[in-house]
Amino acid sequence: MMVQHTNHILLIEDNPGDARLIQEYLRMAPAFPSRLTHRDRLEKALQFLQESPVDVILLDLNLPDSQGFDTFRAVQNHAPDTPILLLTGLDDEEFALEAVRAGAQDYLVKGQVDSSLLVRAIRYAIERRQAQEMVRQRNATVKLLQEIAVAANESTNVEQALHFAMERICTHIGWPLAHAYMANPARRTMDSTDIWYIAGETERFAPFIEATRPLCVRASDPGGLIHAVYTTGQPLWLENACTEPLFQRAAAAAAAGLGAGFAFPALIGQEVVAVLEFYTTEPRPTDHLLMEVLLHIGAQLGRVVERERIRNQERLATVGQLAAGIAHDFNNVMSVIALYSEMLRRNPHHPKNQHYLATISQQARHATNLINQILDFSRRSVIHLEHMDLLALIQKVVDMLRRTLPENIQVQLEHEPGPFLVHADATRIQQVLMNLAVNARDAMPHGGELRFSLSHRAIQPAQKVPVADMKPGSYVRLSVADTGHGIDPQHLSHIFEPFFTTKEPGKGAGLGLAQVYGIVKQHHGEILVDSRVGQGTTFTLYLPEVHLDPPTPKEGEQDREAFRGSETLLVVEDNEAARNALVELLEGLGYRVLVARDGEEAASIFEASSREIALIVCDLVMPRLGGLELYTRLRQNHPELKMLIVTGYPLGAGDKEILETGLVEWLQKPPDADELGRRIRKLIDRQRVPDRA
């Protein structure tokens, strides 16, 4: 049997007779259960409202401590969500009408009221406010759905989209805790993630969080909240998670002081790709309106997951294309090296041996350049950033291009007043310019114009940006334009993909623009392209501008004799052939060389001879102990330790921080002999960079 709700009524009336009459009218209506609280002063009524919510307020506008419309406004401010029914005399109807226009539900004229009219007016006032609240909640819920839909449509990150949805839903309903699970298609499980939304102190929910972290739900598992949502694809509400028999974390929920909870799925069609769960600190009945909306929100979040899957598939396709291209180019390189090496072995005194050796060296450099292009595309190469004036670099490149490009191609440079200061790797930026120039040359077989343009561009916070997600700030804008045959519109979206090319076989590997894109991104810049078939192509680069004094010109290159030395070096390399080659090269430069096959052996040798060893030349990845681990271990007792890492592996983001000490440098395998000698000499002679305050 359902228990009828008893309506709590606050009567604010200073006339004792009128108050008794109201009380009597309510007593005469047993079908309308009610409980009356009476206050005869506004101050007393407001104090009561601060302590006890009520269902409706009966208000006399004229009280000893407040008169007219001000009385209504004071009560409304203290109880904005509670319906107010005015009690007024014939001479107060103007104030009553003003109050109704301002939000009062209705008014009753004293002396014209009976029990039936009073109860009907109270019931209507409560029902109207409930209807208004339902409309408000529905509008707020629709707004919530719209916000999440817009965010999901714009999001490129699943975790961000899930966290935003959790935060907005919790804020909307006033709940403090939410958590996300992600489907693992390979294992056919729904796995707990580290995606949480927690309002307030985390510690109070610690028992529940710890119980949730290891969850991995299978469709074949026994029941539970996440299992039910995962297997049915429907949202589910628990009025009290602590007492729900099928809720496996009930004890942890009780320990964390939780009450009601619910969960809903993110869906791609009928496939559940994620589950979001929410909890509050007290039992709550089912919110049916919210439950209706949750499936729509789940569909929006499912689209984010679907877009992420499509991007992953595209990445895999790119990796496959990259692998095929690498295999093709490397097979060509290794074929040349293997054939000429075999010819040298068979006939060591052949008159063409110098030609063979030169070809082998050239092919080795080609392989090295291919590796650098791949690392630049993947943004894993180590770049050596320094402040530089981009105009000075471009002027040198333009002078070189005027000497080397065909005479029927005019190379022009135009620029605003400089300087154009950027934080960049000069070698990598020169590579960008050369790649774009070569593309322009190939697009103008019958001649034309290649134009470089430099300008300053300031992007304001509210200003439309040239490239999506471009941050406000000062930029140097570099345009490289040609008057060639242009790029077909259907190819424009693919030009930065590795090994994509429109050139004839043998005319280009298709890595040039992919390398350009990777280098620009490593410099925190942006690049865009505009092309018209038959008119030409323009590449526009945006690099963050710095505001410093122009850098001083560098001294001229040292000759090879300056790279020589007599210090003791420790070479650490697990590959025997590479190790022997390094040793012979360094001994040829005059150095005394100690050798280790891995990091553990190197640590022992260094501890025994640390006073003699000026520098460690070390591989990055080795058995037992790698190069960076070796450096970290030895540096604890030898803070002045210097190391040159020579490796075929790219450094990770965290590893690159070690370069900031000034006592470690990195060189890509295979190293150029002159560059290796120069780096070793430079590092030995370098003083330690002072620690930052």
ABEGO torsion letter per residue (X at the ends): XBBBBBBBBBBBBABAAAAAAAAAAAAABAABBBBBBBBABAAAAAAAAAABBBABBBBBABBAABBEAAAAAAAAAABAABBBBBBBBAAAAAAAAAAAAAGBABBBBBGABBAAAAAAAAAAAAAAAAAAAAAAAAAAAAAAAAAAAAAAAABABAAAAAAAAAAAAAAAAGBABBBBBBBBAAAGBBBBBABBBBBEBAAAAAAAAAAAAABBBBAABBBEAAAAAAAAGBBBBBABAAABAABAAAAAAAAAGBBBBBBBBBBBEABBABBBBBBBABBBBBBAAAAAAAAAAAAAAAAAAAAAAAAAAAAAAAAAAAAAAAAAAAAAAAAAAAAAAAAAAABAABAAAAAAAAAAAAAAAAAAAAAAAAAAAAGABBBBBBBBBAAAAAAAAAAAAAAABBAABBBBBBBBBOBBBBBBBAAAAAAAAAAAAAAAAAABAAEEBBBBBBBBBBBBAABBBABBGBBBEBBBBBBBBBABAEBBAAAAAAAABBGBBABBBGAEAGAAAAAAAAAAAAAGBBBBBBBBBGAEBBBBBBBBBBBBBBBBBBBBBBBAAAABBABBBBBBBABAAAAAAAAAAAAAAGBBBBBBABAAAAAAAAAAAAAABABBBBBABBBGBBAAAAAAAAAAABAABBBBBBBABBBBAAAAAAAAAGABBBBBOBBBAAAAAAAAAAAAABBBBBBBX
